[in-house]
Amino acid sequence: MADFVVQLHEGLGSTSLYYFLILSVWGYVRFFRKQGIDSAYWGMLVIAELLILAECFLGAYLWLDGYRPMRSIHVLYGLILPLMIPAAYLYTKGRSSRSEILIYSTATIITVGLIVRAIYTAQYALPG
């Protein structure tokens, strides 16, 4: 079962990476087109947050099951990543104008970088 969860955690990490990259590029395109945040972008932000939360849940499950990343900084990434979108939301106070989409796009591209770092630090040591 744990091997399946490890594979799921890895796959979801890659999916999150590409999803956040697409979300960031789309946000920058909207910014340069002088557009704000629309309902489709809000929906994609919600899905992005759910992806990261699922990823963190799987990581916590693996941790509790005895799997530890080779580099402990991986855990720090797992704690920071789910805070990126909510932090941007708090900073923008939920507004959806053109300047706010720049903040979300920047937050999501920073998240891409953090996901890349998390992937590189994610090699697991088997329990025991």
HUDAHU-V63679 format. One record per residue. N is the residue number from 0. PSI is psi as a letter, one per 30 degrees, with the letter a starting at -180 (* if undefined). OMEGA is omega in whole degrees, 0 to 359 (NA if undefined). NEAR is the number of other C-alpha atoms within 12 Angstrom. Layout:
N_PSI_OMEGA_NEAR ; N_PSI_OMEGA_NEAR
//
This chain:
0_e_183_10 ; 1_e_178_20 ; 2_e_177_17 ; 3_e_180_14 ; 4_e_177_24 ; 5_e_179_30 ; 6_e_178_20 ; 7_e_178_24 ; 8_e_178_34 ; 9_e_181_29 ; 10_e_179_19 ; 11_e_175_29 ; 12_e_178_39 ; 13_e_178_25 ; 14_e_179_24 ; 15_e_179_40 ; 16_e_181_31 ; 17_e_180_23 ; 18_e_179_28 ; 19_e_177_41 ; 20_e_178_30 ; 21_e_180_23 ; 22_e_180_37 ; 23_e_179_33 ; 24_e_180_24 ; 25_e_179_30 ; 26_e_178_37 ; 27_e_176_29 ; 28_e_178_20 ; 29_e_179_26 ; 30_e_182_25 ; 31_f_173_16 ; 32_g_179_15 ; 33_h_178_16 ; 34_l_176_20 ; 35_a_180_28 ; 36_k_177_33 ; 37_a_184_20 ; 38_e_179_11 ; 39_e_179_16 ; 40_e_176_28 ; 41_e_180_25 ; 42_e_178_14 ; 43_e_175_27 ; 44_e_178_35 ; 45_e_178_22 ; 46_e_179_21 ; 47_e_180_37 ; 48_e_178_29 ; 49_e_176_23 ; 50_e_181_30 ; 51_e_178_39 ; 52_e_177_27 ; 53_e_178_26 ; 54_e_179_36 ; 55_e_177_33 ; 56_e_178_24 ; 57_e_177_28 ; 58_e_178_36 ; 59_e_177_24 ; 60_e_179_22 ; 61_e_178_30 ; 62_e_180_27 ; 63_f_179_13 ; 64_f_175_20 ; 65_f_178_17 ; 66_k_179_27 ; 67_k_175_25 ; 68_k_180_27 ; 69_e_178_19 ; 70_k_186_19 ; 71_f_178_20 ; 72_f_177_20 ; 73_e_180_28 ; 74_e_178_31 ; 75_e_176_22 ; 76_e_178_32 ; 77_f_177_34 ; 78_e_183_22 ; 79_e_187_23 ; 80_e_181_39 ; 81_f_181_32 ; 82_f_188_26 ; 83_e_181_34 ; 84_e_176_38 ; 85_e_177_25 ; 86_e_177_21 ; 87_e_179_29 ; 88_e_179_25 ; 89_e_180_15 ; 90_e_182_19 ; 91_f_183_21 ; 92_h_176_15 ; 93_g_179_20 ; 94_l_184_20 ; 95_h_180_26 ; 96_a_183_20 ; 97_e_182_23 ; 98_e_179_25 ; 99_e_179_30 ; 100_f_175_38 ; 101_e_178_31 ; 102_e_179_32 ; 103_e_179_44 ; 104_e_178_37 ; 105_e_178_27 ; 106_e_181_35 ; 107_e_178_41 ; 108_e_173_30 ; 109_e_177_26 ; 110_e_176_37 ; 111_e_179_32 ; 112_e_179_23 ; 113_e_178_32 ; 114_e_177_39 ; 115_e_178_26 ; 116_e_179_24 ; 117_e_179_36 ; 118_e_181_31 ; 119_f_180_21 ; 120_g_191_24 ; 121_g_180_31 ; 122_k_186_22 ; 123_k_170_28 ; 124_k_181_18 ; 125_k_180_16 ; 126_l_174_15 ; 127_*_NA_7
//
